[in-house]
Amino acid sequence: MLIDRSGKVILLHRKINELDIDHAYYALGQSLQVVQAEFGTMGVMICADASTGNHEIFRTL
């Protein structure tokens, strides 16, 4: 989650690469997102999103 200076949520990310544990604690997302923040364009990945072995995910952000 990214929040701007005024407290508004500007990006809410749900991980896209599912772990084999804790399914009850999170919902899966469908894609990576970017947002224009005050200091530049930002993207978010969480934990296992970076563990796919697919480097296209990193390049997308």
N, C-alpha and C positions, 0 to 999 in steps of 0.2 A: 504494500500500500504506500502510495506517495501522497503527502498532504502538503498543500501550499501554505504560505505564511498566514493566510486568513483562516486556516483550519479546514478548508475544503478538500475533500478527497479528490485528487485529480487522476489517479490511476489505481485500480484494484486488480491485482494479479492473482490468478489461481494457477497453481503448478500444473504443468502439462505432461510431465513424466511421472507416472505413478510408482510409488514405492510398494513393496510387498507387505508393508506393515501400516498400521494406524489408518486404515481406510475409513473408519468411522469419524475421524477427526478433521477431514478436509474434503472439499469438493474439487474435482478436476476442472481445469480450464480447457479451452479449445485452441488457443493461439497466444502468441506473444503480442504485446502491445507496446507502443511508445507514446509519449506525451510531450508536448512542448511546455517545459517548466521555465520559471523565471531565469534560470542560469543555463538553459540549453535543452536539447532534446534528451530525454531519459527513457530507458527501458528497464524492465525488472525480470530477473530469473530467480527462482528459488531452488536451492539445494539440488535435488535430483534432476531438475531441468537441464543442468549442465552435464549430466552423466549419460546422455543418450548415445554417445559415440558419433553423433551426427553433427558435424561442424556447421551445417547450415543454420542451426539454431543460433549460434554465436554471431554469425554474420548478419542474421536478420535484424538483431538489435543494433 
